[in-house]
Amino acid sequence: MFEYELQQIRSAEMIRAADNYRLAREAARSRRAARREAARSDLDSEGRVNGHRSSRRPRFARAA
């Protein structure tokens, strides 16, 4: 009987953890979508040519 109760508690904890994980992923997905939408509305009709790559490392390696 004791093992059954422990299994029930563990099952409920795992379900709660899965729900929290799902909620966190959904929140992150909605934040990304909001950022994408805000970036899209900020762009002019032509759009950016270089994008955000220029702030990171160069696209091609330098020749020796």
Summary of the structure (lengths in Angstrom):
residues: 64
radius of gyration: 23.3
end to end distance: 73.1
largest distance: 73.1
contacts: 92
relative contact order: 0.06
helix: 69%
strand: 0%
